[in-house]
């Protein structure tokens, strides 16, 4: 049986999760913007709304920058660990071949 339905479902769930996370980030940014602007009591209602909107935009921009930095670092680490794994796998294969060759040689030399 094909994994295609499972892959489609996983991709759909990933998109749904991304959407829900973005909506939560947007709601948080708006709430923080409103809380910040509400503390500026000397501003008028229109000014508070503008400050709230700008604060929310700034908050979202910072989150995007942090996410981009996290993704970039994850890619760096993935590449680094892939390189290390390849090197380790080559060493382990070489050692296994050397051990096999030594065992074969020892068996050949021990034959009467």
C-alpha positions as CSV (number, residue, x, y, z in Angstrom):
1,X,0.0,0.0,0.0
2,X,1.2,3.5,-0.8
3,X,2.3,6.1,1.8
4,X,0.8,8.9,-0.4
5,X,-2.3,9.3,1.7
6,X,-0.2,9.4,4.9
7,X,2.1,12.0,3.3
8,X,-0.8,14.1,2.2
9,X,-2.3,13.9,5.6
10,X,1.0,14.8,7.3
11,X,1.5,17.8,4.9
12,X,-2.1,19.0,5.6
13,X,-1.5,18.7,9.3
14,X,1.8,20.6,9.0
15,X,0.0,23.4,7.1
16,X,-2.7,23.5,9.7
17,X,-0.2,23.7,12.5
18,X,1.6,26.5,10.7
19,X,-1.6,28.4,10.3
20,X,-2.6,28.0,13.9
21,X,0.9,29.1,15.1
22,X,0.8,32.2,12.8
23,X,-2.6,33.1,14.1
24,X,-1.5,32.7,17.7
25,X,1.6,34.9,17.0
26,X,-0.6,37.5,15.4
27,X,-3.0,37.5,18.3
28,X,-0.1,37.8,20.8
29,X,1.4,40.7,18.8
30,X,-2.0,42.5,18.8
31,X,-2.5,41.9,22.5
32,X,0.9,43.1,23.4
33,X,0.5,46.2,21.2
34,X,-2.8,47.0,22.8
35,X,-1.4,46.6,26.3
36,X,1.6,48.8,25.4
37,X,-0.6,51.5,23.8
38,X,-3.1,51.4,26.7
39,X,-0.4,52.4,29.1
40,X,0.1,55.6,27.1
41,X,-2.8,57.4,28.6
42,X,-1.9,60.9,27.3
43,X,-2.5,59.8,23.7
44,X,-5.8,60.0,22.0
45,X,-7.7,56.9,20.9
46,X,-6.5,57.2,17.3
47,X,-2.9,57.6,18.4
48,X,-3.2,54.6,20.7
49,X,-4.5,52.5,17.8
50,X,-1.6,53.6,15.6
51,X,0.9,52.9,18.4
52,X,-0.7,49.5,19.0
53,X,-0.6,48.6,15.3
54,X,3.0,49.7,14.9
55,X,4.0,47.8,18.1
56,X,2.3,44.6,16.8
57,X,4.1,45.0,13.4
58,X,7.4,45.4,15.1
59,X,6.7,42.4,17.4
60,X,5.9,40.2,14.3
61,X,9.0,41.4,12.5
62,X,11.1,40.4,15.4
63,X,9.5,37.0,15.6
64,X,10.1,36.5,11.8
65,X,13.8,37.5,12.2
66,X,14.2,35.1,15.2
67,X,12.5,32.3,13.2
68,X,14.7,32.9,10.2
69,X,17.8,32.8,12.4
70,X,16.6,29.6,14.0
71,X,16.0,28.0,10.6
72,X,19.4,29.1,9.3
73,X,21.1,27.7,12.4
74,X,19.2,24.5,12.1
75,X,20.4,24.1,8.5
76,X,24.0,24.8,9.6
77,X,23.7,22.2,12.3
78,X,22.1,19.7,9.9
79,X,24.9,20.1,7.4
80,X,27.6,19.9,10.1
81,X,26.1,16.7,11.6
82,X,25.6,15.2,8.2
83,X,29.3,15.7,7.4
84,X,30.3,14.2,10.8
85,X,28.0,11.3,10.3
86,X,29.4,10.6,6.8
87,X,33.0,10.8,8.2
88,X,32.1,8.5,11.2
89,X,30.3,6.0,8.8
90,X,33.4,5.8,6.6
91,X,35.7,5.3,9.6
92,X,33.4,2.5,11.0
93,X,33.3,0.8,7.6
94,X,37.0,1.0,7.2
95,X,37.6,-0.4,10.7
96,X,35.1,-3.2,10.1
97,X,36.8,-4.1,6.8
98,X,40.2,-4.0,8.5
99,X,38.9,-6.3,11.3
100,X,37.4,-8.7,8.8
101,X,40.7,-8.8,6.8
102,X,42.7,-9.4,10.0
103,X,40.3,-12.2,11.0
104,X,40.6,-13.8,7.6
105,X,44.4,-13.5,7.7
106,X,44.5,-15.1,11.1
107,X,42.3,-18.0,10.0
108,X,44.4,-18.5,6.9
109,X,47.6,-18.5,8.9
110,X,46.2,-20.9,11.6
111,X,45.3,-23.6,9.1
112,X,47.4,-26.7,9.3
